[in-house]
């Protein structure tokens, strides 16, 4: 499904046709990337892990000190799905809050009204368990507060574009000696039936799907070690997978670095498959 523009968007309190939604060129989101965002999945019109996404939205807003008026985010998510005519479809809700419009300064302007944008769009979410990703290892050149879901995504965009241009679905990033995450996904590694993932902190986004997968592992009695995996251990791993709102639980079939293949696995591994089955079960119970 190739991306298209949504017809209707929520902008600063009103649902309006997208082609009538206009913003000042002095909006700090546009000028400085001074904003935060969220992406919330829905299945058959029902949001998945909504509260966790809204909690992370509040965390990001708080960390960058953007104060919004009392907004009923739940209602906006529901309305977004309805306005897009996706009440019986799969998709995602995109939400963005910038600090608002003001003459350009690096410090926060006084009394600026944040700009709030929201819309829903359709996504092909069924069938993730049949896919396998080919990923390219690249250096993590992002800032040091990756826990904030900031709209300043240049580091992610450059890495993802390099991977995409070279025929890969995602870039798997490393900082120093350790693998951190993907450009828009969390990363998991399986070794001798233990699951490894980077610990929460400023180096990664606290992925909502990541959190759910950890909960699934705990329920299934699969041991999870939240510790960084060194890049040089990657070839010794049994299974690798990515998680994310738009990626779900995606098995990795091949990892390359420059022109060398570091990992290859033809079929989806047993631990990944078990986690995918449990994840699908949660979607079915929505
Ligand atoms: N990205 N890591 C990064 C850097 C991300 O941007 C994302 C999500 C994830 C996965 O988080 P979650 O499970 O909460 O979606 C991890 C969204 C989907 C995006 O930027 O479009």
Boltz pocket constraint, residues with backbone or C-beta under 6 A from the ligand:
constraints:
  - pocket:
      binder: B
      contacts: [[A, 39], [A, 146], [A, 156], [A, 181], [A, 182], [A, 183], [A, 184], [A, 185], [A, 186], [A, 205], [A, 206], [A, 207], [A, 208], [A, 209], [A, 210], [A, 243], [A, 244], [A, 245], [A, 246]]
      max_distance: 6.0
